[in-house]
Amino acid sequence: MKAGVISLLVAGCCAISAAAGAQSRDTGWEFGADVAYQSSKDSNVDTTSTSFDDDIGLSLYAGYRMSSRLEFQFGLDWQTIDYQSTFPGLTPGTTIELDSELEAFTPFAKVNFNFMEGPITPFISAGIGWSFIDTNIPDAPPQTGCWWDPWWGYICDTFQSTKSTDAFTYDVGLGVRWDVSPGYSLRLAYEKHWYDAELDTVDFDRFKLGIVFVY
């Protein structure tokens, strides 16, 4: 069903683009922001199972148009994802259940190829990145620190170190670009996104809607 909808969308955009006539996208810079919906996912590694909830994330990037068809992007993804994990306890036959939220920052580089030169064009994309992930799982006892603030006086606060990890990421995508005016464009895309973590590779479906400011 998903593949059929995407195929119809691409075919329709090709027809509209051909009817609209050529509209060149000159070389130059562009800056954009995407809202990304990421689907839920279940993962099982050995005796540990994890369920990731669906989530809305944000992507900011700068891009350079080499031509009307070829574009390069460099940017940063940010997400917080609720998840539930179940793993063996210290006593045989018991399990521990964890309900937490991870936070991920992912610098990335991406290339887009537009199929048409008109104002509406389907495109394909491929990208790589490196994700820095805070699992929010405590890995040390709480610690309390105190300091003097010139505005608020003597302040004490308690903090706790949490487990962090990182992962190589890569993705491929298919979408549609609409050059609404010489100053900005809109993008709608579907991506398959992989996290190549230490113990497992987890893939997610992403749907992205964004605005691009063209210079």
Residue, then its C-alpha position, 0 to 999 in steps of 0.5 A: m500500500k505504501a509503495g503504491v501511494i509513493s509511486l502514484l505521487v511521483a508519477g503525478c508530480c512528473a506529469i505536473s512538472a512536465a506541464a509546468g515547463a522548465q524552471s531552472r534552479d540556479t546554483g547557490w545556497e539554501f537553508g531548511a527545516d524539516v518536521a520528521y515523523q518517525s514510526s514505532k519499532d520493536s527490537n530484540v537482541d539476545t535476551t533484551s527486547t526494546s519497543f520504541d514509540d513513534d515520535i516527532g523530531l526536527s531537522l535543520y540544515a544548509g544546502y548547496r545546489m550544484s545544479s538544478r538537479l544535484e544538491f548537497q546538505f549538511g545539518l543536524d537532526w534532534q529527537t526524543i523517543d520514549y521506549q520500554s525495555t525488558f531484560p533479565g534480572l539478577t535472579p534467574g527467571t526474573t526480568i527488569e522492565l524499564d520505561s524511559e526516554l532517549e535523546a539523540f543528536t545526529p550531524f549528517a551529510k546528504v545528497n539529493f537528486n531531482f529528476m525534473e528541472g521544473p518547479i515540481t520535481p520528484f527526488i531521491s536522496a541518500g545520507i550518512g551521519w553519526s548519532f550521539i544518544d543519551t539513554n537517560i539510564p543512570d550509570a552512577p549514584p546521584q551527586t549533589g553540588c553547591w556553588w555561589d551565584p551572584w544573583w541568586g546566592y548559595i545554590c545546591d543541586t543534585f544531578q546523576s550521570t546517565k548512559s550515553t552511546d553513539a551510532f553510525t546512521y545512514d538513510v535513503g529517501l524518495g520525495v517531492r520538491w515544489d519551488v513555490s517562488p524564487g525565495y522558498s520551496l517545500r519538500l515532502a519525503y519518505e525515508k528509511h533510516w538505519y542506526d548501526a549501534e554496537l549490538d544491533t542495527v535498527d531501522f525506522d520509517r520516517f516521513k518529513l515535511g519541510i520548508v527551504f529558503v533559497y538564496 
